[in-house]
Amino acid sequence: MKKNMKRMMGWIFTAVLICCIGFTTKGVAADAAIVSGGKKNYSYSELQKDLKQLEKKYKENCQVNVIGKSEDNRNLYEVVIGNPDAKKHLLVIGNLHAREHMTVQLCMKQIEYYLSNYNKKISSKKVSNTLDKVAIHYVPSCNPDGTAISQRGFNAIRNKSLRAGLRRMGGSSSRWKANARGVDLNRNWNIAFKSAGRKGASGYRGSKAASEKEIKSLVRWVNRIEKQGKISGVVSYHSTGSILYGRCASRATKKVRSVTNRMYKVAKSLTGYHLMPTESIAVARGCSREYFLYKRNIPCITIEVGRGAAPLGGGEFGSIWAKNKNVVIREAQLFQ
């Protein structure tokens, strides 16, 4: 009888232990990070998978939309966190330059971080209170085709005509900055535009302003959000150099200069990055930041992350993350 009781108690203990382990494992899985950090090549397929999981896990506070297609028919994704009907909106763009794809991973990690802390405080302010008043719209990857080239070579482009054109252009695929048509997407905006350069890895502005599908999609995206409410500012992520572009020329309105300066100071206080001089419009023809500042009268800063030459190694991500994880939510707090 005693032996049977001991045996039964042993079975019960084992069953309870297994149950507890099961619950613990499920709890860990539920709380585990979705977006990886520290990878050299965060791929388009990983981006898609992570977006699907984030939208499912945080469906009340996160929307994922397709705002257009790339030249090689990849989706351009918008991620909206917070109240989409807010009166104010902050835009964040990453990866205009292909080889600077570390910015995709950074943007995605920020999105998850803010969503996972939605009901907590960052910098003494509750995240939900900020995002109820200021919706943040991310386009983590503006140049998915160029990123595929930088990560996997010209064979990553599926369209035969585009692929053949790229091979004729030549150049280093890993150091590629342009899109799949050899156009630099940070030189193709409609601001003091003048065609220059040759199709290839970098520098070619295109045959005309907004000639590329990616830029057309981004401009439509900006137009749509302006109809929803006020665009308070833009944060544009690039790499490398650990520098900030936060100055404006006198052609910007007084208000744009003032708000841009405030945005710069927030980013500077968190990252410690060095402030760069104002670029002349002749140098910055067709550039996205100048487009926002002078064409659309929207405050804008550009943050260049990392120290080494792009594409950055995965080992740099830890330092980049430590300096930048709170940047976007702190910028949003300026406007709430």
PyMOL commands that set and color helices and strands:
alter all, ss='L'
color gray80, all
select helices_A, chain A and resi 2-31+44-57+98-100+102-116+127-133+144-152+154-156+160-169+213-228+254-271+288-295+314-324+327-335
alter helices_A, ss='H'
color red, helices_A
select strands_A, chain A and resi 62-69+75-81+88-94+121-122+125-126+134-139+230-239+243-245+274-275+300-305
alter strands_A, ss='S'
color yellow, strands_A
deselect
rebuild
show_as cartoon
